[in-house]
Amino acid sequence: MWDELWSYCRALGQTPDEARRDPQFPFNISVMRASKVYRRFRWNMMHQQIGAKDEGGANHIVNALKFLLEDA
């Protein structure tokens, strides 16, 4: 829970006390958790698609960049 709280506070620029006083905090932390689960799922799917066929690593790099820049 502390990791999530610190990540949440860092993203919003708030202290933990300020964040916990926010009436929307439970909803916002749930959305943040769901986002992390989704990103982890996408990361694992990317690794499955690459497989062992990528001898030079180029596909791995390209897919990793697509994944990281997806939200940007």
Secondary structure as GFF3:
##gff-version 3
##sequence-region A 1 72
A	DSSP	alpha_helix	2	12	.	.	.	ID=ss1
A	DSSP	alpha_helix	16	21	.	.	.	ID=ss2
A	DSSP	alpha_helix	25	50	.	.	.	ID=ss3
A	DSSP	alpha_helix	58	69	.	.	.	ID=ss4
###
